[in-house]
Amino acid sequence: MPTAHTEILIDAPIETIWQVMTDVRAYAQWNPFVVAIDCPDPEPRVGTDLTLHVRFGNGKQVRTIERITSLDSPMTDPQGTRRARLEYRFLGLLHALNMVRGSRHQTLEELAPGQVRYVSHEDLTGWLSWAAPIKLVQDGFERHAAALKQRSEALTGGR
């Protein structure tokens, strides 16, 4: 099963990182992978369909339709850890025909005040998933994470 996964530590408050992640209209200002997001709603919410404008490291650009399936703002779990989660599922003909299916999971976990672990993960399934450009997706996830770190830390001075 093709998989893309990246993690990075960000020295910024979890609320700041969450704001950057969910301000879909500002992606063009900072994100080198998902360079723009078209969102029909003023604020993203579960069930919203997004059009992602993706630019791979080799310069190739694609548009994908994704549906938000989880949007959990920062909260404290029963163990006392602050977490947040954004997930969306790939839609379209490839999904409908079970050729390629995928859900991107992005999570935040506060390790200490002002220090957060960001994780982005996607497993691709379906009978044509082997042909997906997973190395380009992996590179994109890494560039996205680095840019999220840079943007979030710049907004707060690194904490």
TORZAMAR-121403 format. One record per residue: x, y, z of N, C-alpha, C, O, CB in turn. Coordinates in pm, whole numbers, plus 32768, in hexadecimal, padded with zeros to 4 digits. Glycine has a CB too. Example, Ala and Ser with C-alpha at 12.3 -4.5 7.8 and 13.67 -1.06 7.14 Angstrom:
2
85277DC7830C84CE7E3E830C85287EB6830C85907EB4834E846B7E418389 85057F1F82C485577F9682CA850A80038313853D8072832485807FC4823C 
END
This chain:
159
80547F8B80008000800080008059807C800080AA808D805B7FA08000807A 804C80D27F9C809B814E7F9A807681A88010800081BC802F808681997F15 80DE81DF805080CA823280C7812482AC80C0819782A4809680E681E28149 80ED831E80EA813C839880FD812C83C0818F80BD83C081C4810F840B809A 819A83E381CF81978403825E82088464827D82798453824F81A3838282B6 81E884CB82CB824F852582FC8228855A838581B2856383A6826785998298 828D857D83D3827A85B9845782DE862A8466834D8625842F828C854F84C9 82B6869184B1831186FF84CD82E9873F8551827287428573831187688459 834B8771859C833087BC86178326885085F5837A888685AD839E87A28683 82C08890862A82A9891D860F82A9896786958261894386F28223893485C2 82FB89CF869C83038A21871682A38A96870B82CA8B0786EF83958A53872E 82248A78872381B98ADC872081438AA3876D81388A29877B81918B02868D 80EB8AF7879E80748AC387E2801B8A72878380118A91870D80248B37881F 7FDC8A0E87B77F8789B787677F188A0787227EF289E786B17F4A894987BE 7EE48A6E87637E798ABF87297EAA8B0A86AD7E608B18864B7E438B238791 7F248B3986B07F5D8B80863D7F6B8B2285C67F458B4485567FE68BBD8661 7FA18AAB85DF7FB38A4985747F2B8A22853A7F1C8A1884C07FFF89CC85A8 7ECA8A0C85917E4389E885657E088A56850D7DCB8A3A84A67DE889CE85DF 7E1B8AD285357DE88B4284E57E278B43845B7DE28B5983F87E048BC8852C 7EA98B2B84537EED8B2783D17EB58AB3837E7E9A8AC483077F878B1783E3 7EA38A3F83BB7E7089C983737DE389DD833E7DC289AA82D37E75895083CC 7D908A2383877D038A2E83627CE18AAE83177C6F8AC082EC7CAE8A2483DC 7D408B0883087D2A8B8182B87D468B5F82267DAE8B8481EF7D858BF882EA 7CE78B1981E97CFE8AE381637D118B5080FA7D4F8B3880927C898A89813B 7CDD8BC681127CEC8C3280B07D7B8C6B80AD7DA08CB0804F7C888CA280CF 7DCA8C4E81137E528C84811B7EBD8C2180ED7F348C4280F07E708CAF81A9 7E978BA980C27EFB8B46809C7F5C8B7880327FD28B5780367EB78AC9806A 7F2D8BC87FD47F838BFB7F697FF68C507FA0805C8C607F5D7F308C4E7F07 7FE68C868018804C8CDC805380C38C8D808C812F8CC4809C800F8D2F80C0 80AE8C0C80AA81198BC680F281308B3680C6819C8B0180E180FA8BC78181 80D48AF7808480DE8A66806D81148A477FE280D58A6B7F7F80558A258080 81888A047FD881C089E47F56818689657F1781A189497EA2825489D57F63 813689197F6180FC889C7F2F806988AF7F0B8043889F7E97810B882C7F97 801788D27F6D7F8B88F47F537F8B898C7F437F7F89D67FA57F2788C27FC8 7F9889B97EC77FB18A477EAE7F328A9B7EB47F3A8B167EBA7FF38A597E27 7EBF8A5B7EB17E3F8AA37EC07DD38A3D7EE17DDC89C87EBD7E1B8AF47E3D 7D6C8A6D7F267CF88A1A7F457C7B8A6B7F277C6A8ADB7F577CFA89EB7FDA 7C248A307ED57BA18A6C7EBD7B408A2C7F1F7B3189B27F227B728A597E27 7AFE8A807F6F7AA18A527FD57A1F8AA07FC47A208B1B7FCD7ADC8A638066 79B08A5A7FAC79328AA27F9678F98AE4801578A88B40800B78CC8A447F5E 79228AB5808978F08AEB810779518B55813D79C98B4E812278DC8A79816E 791D8BB6818879778C1A81C379DF8BDB82207A518C08822679268C83820F 79B88B7482677A128B2A82C07A078A96829E79988A64828A79EF8B448358 7A778A4F82967A6C89BF827C7A24897882EE7A30899F83627AF889828268 79D8891182CB799188C1832F7985883382FB7999881A8285790488FE834F 796587D783527955874B832B78E9874482BF787E878082CC792F86F183A5 790786FB825578AC86EC81E578C7874C81737891873A8105782186FE8213 791A87B2818A793C88118121799787CF80BA79F5878980DE797F888F815D 797987E5803A79D187B87FCE7A2F88297FAA7A0588997F90797F87897F53 7AAF88097FA87B1988687F877B5788437F017B6287CD7EE07B84886C7FF6 7B7E88A67EB47BD1888D7E3E7C5E88B67E637C7A892B7E7C7B9C88DC7DBF 7CB988547E667D45886F7E867D9388827E047D8888327DA87D8287FC7EDB 7DE088ED7DFF7E3A89067D8F7EC588DE7DC07F0189227E127E35899F7D5D 7EF5886E7D8C7F7188317DBC7FE088497D577FCC883B7CDE7F5E879A7DD4 8057886F7D8A80CD887D7D368137881D7D6B816A882C7DDA810189117D34 815787BA7D1981BE875A7D3E8248879A7D2E825888007CEB81B386DA7CE7 82AC875C7D6C8334878F7D68836E87977CDC83C987E67CC3838C873B7DBC 833A87457C7F836A87477BF5832487B27BA2833D87BC7B2A835886BF7BB5 82CA88027BE08285886D7B9B81FB88477B6681AC889E7B4482D8889B7B2B 81DE87C67B60815B879A7B2F80EE87CA7B9080FE87C27C09815686FF7B1E 807F87FA7B578010882A7BA97F9487D77B8D7F7887B37B1A7FF588BF7B8E 7F4A87B77BF77ECD876D7BEB7E6687AD7C487E8987F47CA67EE186D67C0D 7DE887917C2C7D7C87B97C857D37873A7CB57D2086DE7C667D16881A7C3E 7D1887367D347CCF86C57D6B7C5986F97DBC7C5D87677DF37D2B866B7DC2 7BF186A77DC27B7E86C77E157B8886717E927B9985F77E8A7AF686AD7DC9 7B7E86B07F057B8A866C7F867B1586967FDE7AEA87097FD97C14868C7FCB 7AE28639802E7A758658808C7AAB8652811A7AE985F0814279FE85F5807A 7A9286BC81667ABD86BE81F37A6B8657824079F0865B82407AAD874C8231 7AB185FB82827A6E859282D07A8185A383667A32856E83B57AA3850982A6 7AE885ED838F7AFE860E841D7B3A869984267B9286BD83D87B5A85A68463 7B0A86E584857B3C876B849C7B2D878585327ACA87BE855F7AF087D88445 7B92875A857C7B8E8763860E7BF287CB863C7C6B87B386397BAC86D98650 7BC0883F86667C1788AA86947C60888087157C39881D87537BC6892B86AC 7CC888C8873C7D1688A087B17CBE888C882D7C7088E388537D80890987CE 7CCE8817886B7C8787F788E67CDE879A89397D3C875E89067BFC87B588C9 7CBE878F89B67D0987398A117CC686B28A167C4E86A88A307D1387788A9F 7D14864789FE7CDC85BF8A027CD9858D8A947D0B85D28AED7D30855E89A8 7C9F85188AAC7C9384E58B367D1A84D38B7D7D1E84D28BF87C4B84618B35 7D8784C38B317E0B84B48B6D7E4D853A8B8A7EBC853F8BC07E6484618B12 7E0985A88B677E3F862D8B837E9486688B147ED386D08B287E8E86278BFE 7E9886288A9F7EE686598A2F7E8D86A989D17E1F867F89AF7F2985E489E4 7EBE871C89A77E72876D89477E8F873A88BB7F02872788947E9688058952 7E228725886F7E2D86EF87E87DCB8736878B7D6A877387B77E12865787E7 7DE8872C87087D8D875E86A17D9D870186287E0386BE86177DAC87F5867B 7D3486FF85D37D3886A385607CE986DE84EB7C7C871484FC7CFE86178587 7D2486D184747CE486F483F67CF5867D83997D658650837F7D20877783B8 7C87864A83677C8D85DA83087C3485F982927BC9863482A07C628554834C 7C6285D0821D7C0D85D881A77C268560814D7C928526814B7C26865B815A 7BBC853E81017BBC84C580AD7BB884EE801B7B6B85467FF37B43846980CF 7C0C84AD7FCC7C1284BF7F3C7B90848F7EFC7B6084227F1C7C8C84757EFF 7B5784E07EA37ADC84BD7E5C7AF684B87DC67B6884C87D9A7A6B85227E7C 7A8F84A37D7A7A9B84A67CE97A8C841C7CAC7A6F83BB7CF27B1F84E27CC1 7AA184157C2A7A8C83997BDF7AE783287C0E7ABA82B77C1E7AA283B27B4B 7B6783467C257BC382DE7C537B9582A27CD77BA182297CED7C5183167C63 7B6082F67D2F7B2B82C87DB07AAC82747D997A9E82077DD17B0C83407E0D 7A5182A97D4879D082667D3179E281DA7CF67995817F7D13797982BA7CD5 7A4881CA7CA37A6181487C637AC280F27CB57AEE80897C867A99815D7BD6 7AE2811D7D2D7B3F80D77D867BC880C37D457C0E80617D637B0580507DB0 7BEE811E7CEE7C7081167CAF7CDB814B7D0D7D43810C7D227C7281647C2B 7CC181C17D477D1B81FD7DAA7CC4823E7E147C6D828F7DF67D7E82657D68 7CDE82197E907C9982567F017D0182817F677D67823F7F7B7C3381F37F41 7CE582F17FA67D428320800B7D00838680657CA683CE803C7DBE835C7FCA 7D2F838A80E07D0683EF81427D84842681827DD783DA81B47CA483B381AE 7D9084A981807E0384EA81BE7DDE850F824D7D78855182657E308568816E 7E3184E482AA7E1D84FF83387E8C855F83647F02854183577E1F847B838D 7E6485D383987EC4863383CD7EA2864884607E32866E84827EC186BA837E 7F04863084B67EEB863D85457F52869985867FC386A785587EEE85B48589 7F2586D785F27F7B872886477F7586EE86D37F0986CB87047F5187BE8647 7FE886E387137FF086B4879D804E871187E880C4871D87C68021861E87A5 80198752884F806B87AD889F80C2875A88FD8090871289538011881088F0 8146876788EC81A5871D894081C7876C89BE81E187328A28822586FE88F1 81C787F089B281DF884F8A2081A488D289F1818F88E48979827C885D8A45 8189892E8A49815489AF8A1B81B189EC89B182278A0189CA81438A108A91 817A8A07893D81CA8A4288D1821B89E08881826B8A0A882D82248AA68909 820B895E8897825088FA884681EC888F881D81AF884C887182C988BA8894 81DC888087998173882B876181AD87CE86F8820087F686A6810188808725 8181875186FC81A486F18694813586F3862A80C086DE864981B8865F86CF 815D870E85AD81028709853C811E868784F18191866884D38113878684DF 80B4863C84D280C085C08485806085C784107FEC85ED841F80A3854384DF 809185A1839C803E859483248052850882EE80C484DC82DA8061860282B8 7FE284C182D57FEB843482AD7F7B841382497F0A844082597FE283D68329 7F9E83C581E47F39839481867F61830B81527FD282F781237F2683F88111 7F0482AD81597F12822A811B7EB7822A80A07E44825380A87EED81B6817E 7EED81FD80307E9C81F17FB77E7481607FA27EC781067FB07EE982277F3D 7DF7814A7F817DC680C47F647D7F80C77EDD7D7481307E9E7D6580927FD4 7D5280537EB17D0F80477E307D6A80007DCE7DE47FFE7DDE7CE780D27DF9 7D2C7FC67D697D787F6F7D0F7DDD7FBB7CB97E357F7B7C7F7D197F247CB7 7DD3803F7CAE7E33808C7C607E8E80E27CB87EDA81357C867DE980E47BFC 7E8680CD7D3C7ED581217D987F6C81127D827FB8816E7DA07EB280FE7E29 7F9680A17D4F8024808B7D35805B80F27CD280D3810E7CD2803B7FFE7CFF 8005812B7C7D803181897C168031821A7C46805D82747BFE7FD9817B7B9B 7FFE82327CBF7FF882BB7CF3808782F07D0780E182A37D277FA882BF7D7A 809B83727CF5812283AD7D03814683C17D97815884327DC4812984347CB9 815183537DE18162835B7E7281E483A37E9B81E783E67F02816082CF7EAE 824E83957E4C82C983DC7E6E82B784737E6382F084BF7EB2833C83AE7E13 8268849E7E02824B852D7DF581F1855C7E66820185CC7E98820985497D6D 819385077E8F813D85297F00819185327F7F818085907FCD80CC84BF7F11 81EA84D37F95824284D5800A82938557800E829A859A807582A1845C8009 82CF857A7F9D831B85F67F9482C1866F7FB382EB86CC7FF8835B86057F08 8248866D7F7F81EA86D97F9881C686E4802A81BF87538060816F86C67F47 81AE8672806C818F867480FB820286B0814A81EC86FD81A8817185E5812E 827D868E812482F286C4816B82FF875A8155831D87A481B38371867D813D 82E9878880DA82F0881880BE827F88638106829388D0813A82E988328027 82088827810981958860814E81B4886F81E4819C88D9821E811788088139 81E9880582218207880882B18270887382D1826288BE83328239877E82E0 82D8887A8280834288DE82978309896C828A832E89C582D783B788CA8234 82B18981822A82758A05821782138A278288820B8A9B82B2822E8A0C818F 81C989C382B8816F89D8832981BF8A0283A481988A5C83EE811D89588347 822F89BF83BA828789E2842982BA8A71841B82B38AC0847982FE89808431 82EC8A9283A683238B17838F82B88B8383A282D08BE883E5835E8B218301 82428B6E836981D68BD0837381A88BE2840581998C528435815F8BA5831C 81928B71844A81608B7684D481C68BB7853181A28C098585813D8AE98506 82448B92852382AB8BCB857982C18C5F855A82DE8CAD85B5832F8B7E8569 82B48C8884DD82C48D1584B982558D6984F7826D8DDB851F82C48D278420 81DD8D328500816D8D7B853A817B8D9185D081408DEC860880ED8D33851D 81CB8D3A861181D78D4386A382658D5C86D2827E8D5B874A81A38CC586E3 82C08D718677834C8D87869E838E8D0986D283EC8D11872183538DF28707 835F8C9386A6839D8C1586CE83718BE3875483B08B89878A84308C2386CF 83088C19878C82C68BED8808826E8C58883C822E8C4688A4832A8BC58872 
END
